[in-house]
Amino acid sequence: MKYTITWDLDSLFEGGIDSKELQARLILLDEQIKDYSRLVSKWDTTRDAPAFLFLDSILALQELVQNGFGQTISFVNAIQSADVNNKKAGTVLASLFSKSTDFENANVTFAKKLTEMPEDVWEQLKVSPAAQKQGVAFILNEKREQGKRLLSENEENIINQLSTDGFNAWSTHYDTLVTQIQIPFTEEDGTEVLLSAGQAFNKMMGDADSKVRVDLFEKWEQAWAEKAPLFADTLNHLDGFRLTANKLHGVTNHLQVPLEYNRMKEDTLNAMWGAIANNKQPFVDFLTRKAQLFGKEKMDWQDQDAPIILGDFKEKRYTFDEAADFIVENFRLFSPKMADFAQMAFDKSWIEAEDRPGKRPGGYCTSLPEDKESRIFMTYGESINEVSTLAHELGHAYHSHVMWDLPAMSQDYAMNVAETASTFAELIVADATLKQAATDEEKINLIDVKMQNAIAMFLNIHTRFIFENNFHEARKENVLTDEEITQLMLDAQKESYCDSLGSYHPHFWASKLHFFIDDVPFYNFPYTFGYLFSLGIYAHAQKQGASFEDEYIALLRDTASMSTEDLALKHLGIDLTKPDFWQDGIDIIKKDVEEFLDITKKYI
């Protein structure tokens, strides 16, 4: 084997969760938080003008603390992800969340001082050396504006302290519940095994045998349904806390905070979903045709990502080494720098991809700012889907890579633009595989693989948005039972899929981690935004040729330094609040649907 399939964490903190280096870093982090709190408390904004040298010291220490949290939380979370039964990792994470309370309290003080700063002093600050570093003035202004709705420092401190064993704890509780999910499965040789949630999901959605998919889906639904009351408690209290915090801060629109987090306007969000809602039929037609190829009238939930195997075609499998080489080779066609970066990630063992029990489901990329590195987590299964996932996460890592020299606050890009680089990387892989198709059967299989992303963005993720939006509205009035939550999910699926499926996934809400993440509300629409935004960038890249690479890097480096609308206007010359851009992206994918429907006629 050329590359290792498990990641190297010892280069970060040797010894795992018991690392002496980790313990030392946690002690230092405590000291840095105290020093930062003292500096912020002492800061007299008027006396610091016009040079703002004291502010420069505050920002430098703030960066040290922020990077310290990023490094240690990413490391400990990586250990827990790779081994969900590592109880000590959970304890250390809880300790880190407790430490973050003091940091957040100091940040509240900092934000309030920015907010209360006289206008003439604020104007001096904006042109000071401290604020002239890329993106800093923009972000300080963001903090100043959002700080206007803060309560008193004492009240904000109380909320932050209660969050540790309230808001954050409910999110952590979900992770604990998921470790108890095990799905029984009989191997081909008759061996009875228990699959973790991650293993069961991959097999249920990707196995070529429809009987396996049906069997696992029934057991999957049953497993989450059995614990539905526990997941309902978790979701009710998690979002109940969020809604209460909103109310205390005078926020009545539950979309305000996620939109601010993603630095985008509600007009942009509405334009995007409006364009998608007006273009559902081609994607419904695609799913119906795929179902017909499976010998069914309508698509069943568990078959959406199943491979289409026609004639003598055998789905190509990619070993991890083959996937790595394929990704690097095709990245190089668009960006030699991105290809070199991906090669480095494989060579340095930054990726945990082994298929084994005890791992959490899903995949992610996490940043380690003190080492200026990333780590990628997934469960690799050798299908083209997993190759795409690997490329997706490498896109995230590259995004971080090109920003490491910027101030820490100027690297804090929002989720919607974060999904741009990752989805762009996926598009490269999807088109590369299509170009290699030798037969109609292979081309049908690969168009389907590419379309799975579009179906997820336009139908599945739209479902999640509809559900979460409706849940928040209902939760403002009452605590919901698990039956009521399940009905909300079923209604959302039928609305988004235009009531076109033969079967649905009522307990999807319980099985989807994204609904239970505490720090990012509405972990759904940014994916669809990133997907369509990346389509525009991808089309632009194909026109620009060699000059694209530097333009792309410049765009990525600006992602935390301006609003989403300004980013699109500056680098692509487009207005995101208008439907035209979104329609153009959808039209690109509709061409794939048309080709799919055309070449599959003879198989019906």
N, C-alpha and C positions, 0 to 999 in steps of 0.2 A: 504493500500500500504506500502510495506517495504521500498522502496527507493523513493526519490523525483525525478521527471522527469524534473525539472528545476534546473539550477546550482546556486551555492552560490557564488556571487561576493562580497557581503558585507564583507566577511572575509578578502578580499584584500583591498578594499577601501570602507568604509561604505558610502552609500548615492548615489551610482551610478555616473553619469556624473557630478553631482553637489557636489561630495564629497569634504569636506574640506581637508581631508587627501591627496586626489589626487592633489589638488591645491598646498599643501605644498610640495609634492614630486616633482612637476613640477618646483617649485621655487628652490628647492635644486638641481635639475638636472641642471638648468641654472648655478648655482654656481660651481658645479662639472665640468661642461664642460669648464668653464673659467679657473678653477684651472688646469685642465688637459692640456689645450692649453698653459698655462704659463710654466708648467713643461716641456712639449715637446720642446717649444721654447728655454728654457734654457739649454737643455741637450747637453753637450759636450761629445761626445762618447769616445774620446781619454782620456780625463781627468777622465772619469768614470771607465776606465779599471784599474785593472783587476777584481775588486770586483763587479762593476756595481750595487752599492747600489742605485744610482739615477734612474737607469733603473727599479729596483725593485719597487720604489715608483711610477714611471710612469705606470707600469703594474697594480699595485694595484688600482690606480685611474681610469685607463682605464676600469678595470673590474667593478668598481662602476658605471661608466657612462653607460657601455654596459648593465649591469643588470637593471639600471634605465630605459633605453629605452625599454628593453625587458618587464619589468613589466608594465609600463604605456601604451605602444602601445598594448600589449596583452589585457589589461583590457579595454581600450577604444574600440578596435576592437571587443571585445566580446559583448559590449553593442550595438554597431552598427549592428553586425550580428544578434543579437536576436531581434532587432527592427530597420529595415532599414529606418524607418521614423524619427529616432532620429537625427535631424539635428545638434544638439549641439555636438554630438559625432564626426561628420564629421569635425566640426570646430576645435575641440581639436586635432584630428588626424593631421589636416593640420598644426596646431601649432607645434606638435611634429616633423613632417617632417622638418619644418623650423629649429627647434633646432638642428636636426641631421646634418644640413649643417655645423655648426661650429665644431661639433665633427668630421665629415668627413674631414674637412679642417685640423684639428690637426692631424688626422691619416695620411693624405698625407705627412705632415711634418715629422712625425715619420717614415713612410716608406722610405722617401727620405734620412733621416739620416742613416737608416739601409743600404740602397743601397750605399751611399757614404762612408761608413765606410771602412777604410783601411783593407786589408786582415788579417794582423796580429792582429788587434784589434778585428775583427770579430771572429777569431779563439779563442781569449780569452773569448769573450762573450758566445760562444757556450758551454763552460765548466764552466761558472759562475753559482752561486747558483740560480740566477733569471731564467736561461734557463734550469735548470735541473729538474724543475717540469714537470710532464708528458705532453708531446706534445708541450711544449713551444718552444723548439729549432726548432722543425720541422716547426711550424707555423711562427716563426720569419724568418726562411730561406725562406719560401714561400713568405712572405711580401717583403723580400729583393730582391728576383728574380723578382716578379711582379712589384716591384717599379722601375725597370730599364726602363720601358716604360712610366713612369709618365712624364707629362709635368712640367713646372715650377710650383712652389707652387701657384703663382698668377693665372696662367692659370687653374690649377686644382680647385682653390677656385671659380673661375668664373663658371666653369662647374657645380660644386656642388650647387652653388647658383641658377643657371638657372634650375637645375633639379627640384627644389621644385615646380615651377610654369610651368615646362615643362614636363619632363619625369614622375615624380611622379604624377603630376596633371592629366595626361592623364589616368593613371591607376585608380586613384580615380574617374575620370569622368565616366569610365566604370561602376563602382559600382552605381553611380547615375543613369545612364541610365537603369540599370537592375531593379532598384526600380519601374520603370515605366511599366515594363512588367507584364501584368495581363491577364490570360487566362480564358475566360468564360466557365463554365461547368454546366451541368444540373444534379443534384443529382437524385437518384432513385425515390424520392418522388416528383420530378418535380421542386424542388427549384433551382433557378438560383443563382450561386455563381461565384465570381471571385477568381481564384487561383493565388497565387504568383508563381514566377518561380520555386521555390523549391518544392512547393506542386504539381504543374502541372507535373514537371519532374518525381517525384516519382510515381504518378498515371499513367502517360503515359507509363512508361517503365515497371511497375510492376503489373498493373491491370490484373486480369485473363480474363476479358471480352474483346475480340478482337475489338468489336465495340467502346468501350471506348478508347482503344489505338489508333485506326484509327482516331476517332473524335478529340482527344486531339493532336495527331501528326499534323494533318492538321492545327489546330488553332495555335499550337506551331510554326510551320514553318512560318505561316503568321505573327505572332507577331514579330518574329525576322527579317523577311524580310521587314516589314514596317519601321523598324528603322535601316535597313542595312547601309544606307549612313552615319548615325551617328557613327555606330560601325566601319565602314571603315575609317572614319576620325581618330577615336581614335587609331585604330591599325596602320594606316600609320604613324601617328606622334609619337606614342610610339616606334615603331621599327625604325622609321627614326632617332629619337634621339639616340637610341642605336647604330645604324650603324655609325652615325656621330661621336659619342664618340669613337667607335672602330677605325675609320679612323684617328682621331686626335692622337690616341695612337699607330698608326702603326700596328693595327690589321686588317688584310685583310680577314682572315678566320672567318666567323661569328660563327663557332663552337668552336673556341679557348677559349673564355671566359666561356661558359657553361661547357666545358670539364675541364678547370682549376677549376671552382667552384666545380665540382664533383670529382676533384682530380683523374681523370682517363685519359687514353690515347685514342687517336682516333683509334688506333689498336684494343683496347678492344671494343669500340663502333661498329666498323665495323665487328668484329668477332661475336658480339651478333646479329646485324641485318642480317648479312649474314646467320647465322644458322637459323634464323626465316624465312627469305625469301625462304630458301631451304626446308622448312617444312610446307608450307601453306595448302597443299591439305587436310590433315586430319581435319583441323579446318574448312575449307570450307565444307567438307563432313558432319561435325557435324552440321553446320548451315543449310545445305540443308535437312538433316534428321529431324532436329527440325521443319523446315518449313513444311515438309511433315506430321508431326504429327499434325500440325495446319491446315492441308488440303490445303496447298499451294505448288507450285512447287519450289519457291525460297523464301528465308528469306527476309522479309521487315524490314527496319531499326528499327521501333518501337517495333518489336517482339523479338529482340535479348535477352532481359532480362525478357521477359514474362514467367510466370511459366508454366510448362508442367503438365496439369491435365488430367490423363487418368483413365478410368474405374470409380470405386467408390472412388478413392483417393481424399481426401480433404487436401489441403495444411495446414500444421501445422502453427498456429499462436503463437507467443511468446509475452506475455505481457512484459513490461520493466523489471519487477521483475524476471520473468522466464528467460529472456535473461541474466540478470546479474548473476543469480545462475548457469545457464548453462555454461557461459563463465568461471566463477571462478572455477567451478568443473573440467572443461577440461584443463584449464591452469595448474591446480595442477598436472595433470598427467605428465607434462613435466618439470614444474618448480614451486615448492611451493612458492618461493619468488615472482614470477610473479603473482601467484594466490592471495597471501596476498596483493600485491600492488593493484590489480584490486578491491579486496574487499574494501580496504581503499578508493579508488576513488568513489565507489558507496556509501559507508557509509558517506563520507564527502560531497556528492552532488557536485561533480566536473563536472557533465555532464548535458548539456542543450539538451534535446531530445524531448520536447513537439512538437506535430504536431499542429501548429496554423498559422494563417496568419501573414504577416509582417516580417517573417524571411528570411534571404538570403538563396539561394540554396546551396547544398553541405554540406560537413562535414570537420572538421579539428580538430587538437589538437594544443594547444598553450601553451608555457612554461611561467611560472612566476618565474623568477630566484631569486627574493628577498625573496619569500616565499618558494622556492624550491618545487613548486607544478605545476600542469598542469590543464587545463580546456579543455573539449571536447565539440564540437558543432556539432549537427546533427538534422535531423528531423526524429524521429523514427516512423515506420509504422507497426511494429509487424511481418513483414515477415522475413524469414531466411536471406534475403539480408541485412536487417537492423541489424540483429544480427552480421553478418559478418563485417559490417561497424563499429559497436560498438567495436568489438574485434580489428579491424584494428587500430582505434584511441587509444585504450588502449595500443596497442603495441608501438605506438609512445610515449605515456606518460611514459611507463616503460623504454624505451630507455633513456629518459631524467633523470628518477629517479635514474638509476644506475650510473649516471655521475655527480650528483650534488656536490660531494666533490672535483671534478677536477677544475683547473683554468678555468675561463670563456671561454678563447680562445680555450681550449682543449675540450670544450663541443660543439663547433661549427661544428658539423658534416654536411656533404653535403647531398643533397637530395637523391642521389642514395642509400647510405647506410642507410639513414633515413627510406626509404621504406622497408628495410630488416626486421626490427623488427615488423613493422605493418603487412606485408604480412605473416610473420611467424605466427603471432597470428591468422590471417584469416585461414591459413591452418589447424591449430589445430581445429578450429570450424567446418570447412568443413568436415574433416575426422571424427570428433565426430558425426556429424549428419548422415553421411553415415553409420556408424557402427550400428546406431539405426534403420535403414530401415527395415521394416517388410515385405514388398511386393515389387514386381518388379516395380509397379507403383510409389511407394514412392522412390525407389532407382533411377529410371529414373529422377524424379523430383529433387532429391538431387545431382545427378551427374551433371545435368544441372546447378544447382546453383553454384557448384564448377567450372564448365567450363566457366561460365560467366566471371570469373576473367581472365582465360586464353585467352578467345576470346578478352577481352578488351586489354590485354597486347600485344598479337601477331597481332591483326588486327586493333582494334580501335586506340590504342596508336601509332602503326606504321603509321596509317593514319595521326595522328597529327604531327608526326615527319616529314613525307614526305611533308605535307602541309607547316609546318613552315620553313623547309629547303628551299623549292621552293619559298615561300613568301619572305624570306630574300634575295634570289638571285635576284628576280624580283624587290624588293624594292630598291636595290642598284642603279637601273637604273631609276625608275619612281615611282611616287605615283600611286597606283592602285585604280581603281573604285571598288565599291562594287560588281558589276557584275564580274569583273576580279577575285576578291578574292573568290567569290562564285564558279567560275569555277575551280580555283586552288583546292578548297576543294573537289569538286565533282571528279576531276581527281585523287586526292590523295585517296579518298575512293575507287574508282574503282580499282586503282592499288593495294592497300593494301588488299582489299577483293577479288582480282582476278576476278573482274567484275561478282561476283556470286550472288549479291543481287537483289531482285525484285524492291526495292525502296531505295533511299538514302536520306541523310539529308544535302542538299546544304548549309544551313545557320548554320551548326554546328559551324563554326568558330566564329559566332557572339554570340552564346549561351554558349560557353565554356570559363569560367573565366580564365583558365590557360594561354590562349594566351595573356591576358591583364595584367598579373602580372609584375610589374616593376623590382623587385629585383632579380628574378630568371629567366634568359632566358632559353628557351627550357624546359619548365615544362612538359616534356613528357617522354623522354627516361629513366630518372632515375626510373620511375615506373616499366618499363619492366626489367631493371637491377635488381632492388630490388626483384622483383617477382622471377626471375630465381636464383638469389643469395640465396634467402631464401629457395628455393626448395633444394638446396645443403645443407644448414644448417639443414633443416628439416630431410632430409635423414640421415645426420650425427647424429642428435639427437636420431633418432630411433635406431641407432646402439650402441650409447654410453650409453644409459640408465641414471642411477643416476649421473654419472660424468659429464653429459652434462651441467647442470645448471651453474656451475662455469666457464666452458669453454665458454659458451654463453655470460655470463656477461663480461668476459675478452675481447671477441671480440667486444662487444658493446662499452666498455670503450676505445677501440683503434680506433674507427671509425673517430675521428677528429684528430688523431695523426700521420697518415701515408697515403700514397697514397692508392687508392683502390686496385691496383695490389699487393702492399706489404701486405695489410690487408688479402687478400685472400690467399697469399702464406704463411703467418705466421700462420694463424688459420685453414686453410683448405688444405694447400699444393697444391694449384692449380695455373695454369697460365691462367689468364683471356684473354690474347691476342690470345689464341688458341681456335679453335671452339669446342674442345672436351667437355669442361665443359658445354657450352651452349647447345650442342646437348644432353648431359646426362639429363639436366633439361627438355628439350622439350620431350624427350622420356618418362619421367615419366608421363607427361600429355597425351601423345599419348595413353598410356594404358587406361586412362579413356575414351578417344574417342572410342577405340576399344570395350570396355565393353558396352558403350552406344549404339553403332551401332549394337552390337550383341543382346542385350536384347530388343531393340525397333523394331526388324524385324517383329515381329508378330503383331505390331500395324499399319503397313503400308498397 
